[in-house]
């Protein structure tokens, strides 16, 4: 038999099998969504901790990880800007994020990279970094 005729058929069969797996995967995902598959699925909380407390702890861990990574990238520019311009620097950044949040909930976002969650987590980190700065400077002044 001529190999040139068999190869396209084998490729077609292989592609059909891949398509079938993809369809099965999508079908399973749709089925899970219809069954109420949770958006955020965390492992069960430790004893004495509620489910919400556990998830909030995971959010705080995510925020801390983001803080560490961004601080490494930006070289603690947030604190430097507060030292240079005062607390107004924090207010401006928080205001920018609040404006971003406002736009995201009222319009279809043109930039899909930053979600509502990302914006809120950034705001929370800026607020926490401001508290950190206040505590550090208060301690230094005592």
Buried (B, 14 or more C-beta within 10 A) or exposed (E): EEEEEEEEEEEEEEEEEEEEEEEEEEEEEEEEEEEEEEEEEEEEBEEEEEEEEBBEBBBEEEBEEBBEEBBEEEEEEBBEBBEEEEEEBBBEBBEBBEEBBEBBEEEEBEEEEEEEEBBBBBBBBBBBBBEEBEEEEEEEEE
